[in-house]
Amino acid sequence: MDGLSRQDYARLSTLAYAAALDGALWPALLQAMTGVIEGLRAHLILRVPGQAEPVSTLVAGYDPAFIRSYGSAYGRQNPWTPAAMAAPVGRVLADDELCPADRLRRTAFHADWLAPQGLSGVAGLTIASGQHSWCFLGGNLETRRHAADLPRLRRMLDTLAPHLSQAVEVGRRLETAAIPGAATPGTAAALLTPDRRAVWVNPQAAAWLEGGQWLRQGPDGRLQTADALGAALLRRFCAETGGRSGTAARAQGLALADGCVLRLARLVPADLPERPGPILPRLTTPMVLLTLTADSAAPGPDGIARLAADYGLTAAEAAVALALVGGASLREISDRRETSLHTVRNQLKSVLAKTDCRRQADLLRLLSRQG
């Protein structure tokens, strides 16, 4: 067990998995770590890349006043953060691997935050990393015990690394299941601040953001849809959510021209679990839940444009026709496009007239032959 007693190993690894099921137990894990190494201060930091301030900081052993100053000022100045965020998941880094000692000593972070607490050493590891979230677990050592305790801290973190990563993955899956619509196959979900910055995304949203086909992140870090109408609705809905008029809509939806259905919902703290894991931040103010779904009732732009050009259909009429070919009923198309059944029926009548088809079955045979 590489430096940990059998008892400490069992206790810490058990707490890591327990925290995956109940996020309120992460502080208990940090507290248990401080009991293994005398004078250790342990921390779990959640950041969103591109944002200066940490989204969440859980600690054990630190003076509360210094933790408040870390959140308000020194968290932005931490010279260890760039190297830590660039490290692969599970790799333990310490001291000079994070920032050379001579450079560290020249910083206000060292002079005004570390040194007054009698701290100097650090070791830690990234336990979750992605485009929209980064989670780091580590500890600071007292200057007087630095040389003796740093090897012990490294061995402890190395031993716990696979358990911590697995615990975070379990917690991430549970968090996804707790957010409305986020676990639905093929649905991208993101939790946004009123200024459209993502503080949490599910794997589908992360993939779409990377590809840029349906979701994009601007140079300023703000999220937007590729569809112009969807982007305008998102901007307005987020602005209303962050306003103080109290008139913000609870939810809105829009069928987009690029073949997706956009849904926006205003979330308040009571809408999410009271005990989130390390990736999902605890809500203290209203946020926006964005979900974006692409399915057979929402065909892609290439198929819609081609069919519209061939038969003189509008984009909406072409989308309805392709959805019927895909096996969707008129009711399903109405629900997924978030329009009335009456409108969908009228669109179908127009499609039949423009394609010289008398019945829906004739239309399906015509379009199926064309592939």
Residue pairs with C-beta under 8 A, 6 or more apart in sequence:
1 9
1 159
2 155
2 158
2 159
3 151
3 152
3 155
3 156
3 159
4 12
4 36
4 155
4 156
4 159
8 36
9 159
11 32
12 29
12 32
12 33
12 36
12 156
12 160
12 163
13 160
13 163
15 25
15 28
15 29
15 32
16 29
16 160
16 163
16 164
16 167
17 163
17 166
17 167
17 170
18 25
18 28
19 25
19 26
19 28
19 29
19 167
19 171
19 277
19 278
20 166
20 167
20 168
20 170
20 171
20 174
20 277
21 170
21 171
21 174
22 275
23 171
23 273
23 275
23 276
23 277
23 278
23 280
24 275
26 44
26 58
26 277
26 278
27 58
27 59
27 60
30 42
30 43
30 44
30 58
30 59
30 60
30 61
31 42
31 60
31 61
33 40
33 42
33 60
33 139
33 156
34 40
34 41
34 42
34 60
34 61
34 139
36 156
37 139
37 141
37 149
37 152
37 153
37 156
38 145
38 149
39 61
39 141
39 142
39 144
39 145
39 149
40 61
40 139
40 140
40 141
40 149
40 153
41 59
41 60
41 61
41 62
41 117
41 119
41 139
41 140
41 141
42 59
42 60
42 61
42 137
42 138
42 139
43 57
43 58
43 59
43 60
43 62
43 124
43 136
43 137
43 138
43 139
43 140
44 57
44 58
44 59
44 135
44 136
44 137
44 278
45 54
45 56
45 57
45 58
45 135
45 136
45 137
45 138
46 54
46 55
46 56
46 57
46 133
46 134
46 135
46 278
46 279
46 281
47 54
47 55
47 81
47 85
47 133
47 134
47 135
47 136
48 55
48 132
48 133
48 134
48 197
48 198
48 199
49 85
49 131
49 132
49 134
50 197
50 221
51 197
51 221
52 75
52 76
53 71
53 75
53 76
54 71
54 75
55 199
55 281
56 278
56 281
56 282
57 67
57 70
57 71
57 75
58 278
59 67
62 117
63 117
66 113
66 116
66 117
69 113
70 113
74 108
74 109
74 112
74 113
77 107
77 108
77 109
78 109
79 98
79 99
79 103
79 104
79 107
79 109
80 98
80 99
80 122
83 93
83 97
83 98
83 99
84 93
84 98
84 124
84 126
84 136
84 138
85 126
85 129
85 134
85 136
87 93
87 125
87 126
88 126
88 129
89 125
89 126
89 127
89 128
89 129
89 165
90 125
90 126
90 127
90 161
90 162
90 165
91 125
91 126
92 123
92 124
92 125
92 154
92 157
92 158
92 161
93 123
93 124
93 125
94 121
94 122
94 123
94 124
94 150
94 153
94 154
95 101
95 121
95 122
95 123
95 150
98 122
104 110
105 111
114 120
114 140
117 140
118 142
118 143
118 144
119 140
119 141
119 142
119 143
120 140
120 141
120 142
120 143
120 146
121 140
121 141
121 143
121 146
121 149
121 150
121 153
122 138
122 139
122 140
122 141
123 138
123 139
123 141
123 150
123 153
123 154
123 157
124 136
124 137
124 138
124 139
124 157
125 136
125 137
125 138
125 157
125 161
125 164
126 134
126 135
126 136
127 135
127 136
127 137
127 161
127 164
127 165
127 167
127 168
127 278
128 134
128 135
128 165
128 168
128 169
128 172
128 278
128 279
129 135
130 201
130 206
131 201
131 206
131 209
131 210
132 190
132 198
132 199
132 200
132 201
132 206
132 209
133 199
133 200
133 201
133 279
135 168
135 278
135 279
137 157
137 164
138 157
139 153
141 149
141 150
141 153
142 149
168 277
168 278
168 279
171 277
171 278
171 279
172 277
172 279
174 277
175 200
175 273
175 276
175 277
175 279
175 280
176 182
176 183
176 189
176 202
176 203
177 183
178 272
178 273
178 276
178 280
179 189
179 191
179 202
179 272
179 280
179 289
180 265
180 271
180 289
180 291
181 187
181 189
181 263
181 289
181 291
182 189
182 202
182 291
183 202
184 291
184 293
186 204
186 293
186 294
186 295
187 202
187 204
187 291
187 292
187 293
188 201
188 202
188 204
188 205
188 207
188 208
188 214
188 215
188 290
188 291
188 292
188 293
189 201
189 202
189 204
189 205
189 289
189 290
189 291
189 292
190 198
190 200
190 201
190 202
190 205
190 215
190 223
190 289
190 290
191 198
191 199
191 200
191 201
191 267
191 280
191 287
191 288
191 289
191 290
192 198
192 199
192 223
192 238
192 287
192 288
192 289
192 290
193 199
193 238
193 242
193 287
193 288
194 238
194 239
194 241
194 242
194 243
194 286
194 287
194 288
195 222
195 238
195 242
196 222
196 223
196 224
196 234
196 235
196 238
196 288
197 221
197 222
197 223
198 205
198 217
198 223
199 281
199 287
200 279
200 280
200 281
201 209
205 215
205 290
205 292
208 214
208 215
208 292
209 215
209 216
209 217
209 223
212 226
213 226
213 258
214 225
214 226
214 227
214 258
214 260
214 292
214 294
215 223
215 224
215 225
215 226
215 292
216 223
216 224
216 225
216 226
217 223
217 224
218 224
223 234
223 290
224 231
224 234
224 235
225 231
225 234
225 256
225 260
225 262
225 292
226 258
227 256
227 257
227 258
227 260
227 262
229 254
229 256
229 257
230 254
230 256
230 260
230 262
233 252
233 254
233 262
233 264
234 262
234 264
234 288
234 290
237 248
237 249
237 252
237 264
237 266
237 288
238 288
240 247
240 248
240 249
241 248
241 266
241 286
241 287
241 288
242 286
248 266
248 286
249 266
250 265
250 266
251 263
251 264
251 265
251 266
252 263
252 264
253 261
253 262
253 263
253 264
253 338
254 261
254 262
254 338
255 261
255 262
255 298
255 319
255 336
255 337
255 338
255 339
256 262
256 298
257 301
257 304
257 315
258 300
258 301
259 294
259 298
259 299
259 300
259 301
259 304
259 319
260 292
260 293
260 294
260 298
261 292
261 293
261 294
261 298
261 336
261 337
261 338
262 290
262 291
262 292
263 290
263 291
263 292
263 293
264 288
264 289
264 290
265 288
265 289
265 291
266 286
266 287
266 288
266 289
267 283
267 286
267 287
267 288
267 289
268 283
268 286
269 282
269 283
269 284
269 285
271 283
272 280
272 283
273 280
276 282
293 336
294 300
295 336
296 323
296 326
296 327
296 328
297 323
297 326
297 328
297 332
297 333
297 336
297 337
298 319
298 323
298 336
298 337
299 318
299 319
299 322
299 323
299 326
303 318
303 322
304 315
304 318
304 319
304 322
305 315
305 318
307 313
307 318
307 321
307 322
307 367
308 314
308 315
308 317
308 318
310 370
311 318
311 351
311 354
311 355
312 354
313 321
313 350
313 351
313 354
314 347
314 350
316 347
317 347
317 350
317 351
317 354
318 351
319 337
320 333
320 337
320 344
320 347
320 348
320 351
321 348
321 351
321 355
321 363
321 367
322 367
323 332
323 333
323 336
324 330
324 333
324 348
324 360
324 363
324 364
325 364
325 367
325 368
328 336
330 341
330 344
330 345
330 348
331 341
333 344
334 340
334 341
334 343
334 344
337 344
348 360
351 357
351 363
352 358
352 359
352 360
352 362
352 363
355 363
355 366
357 363
357 366
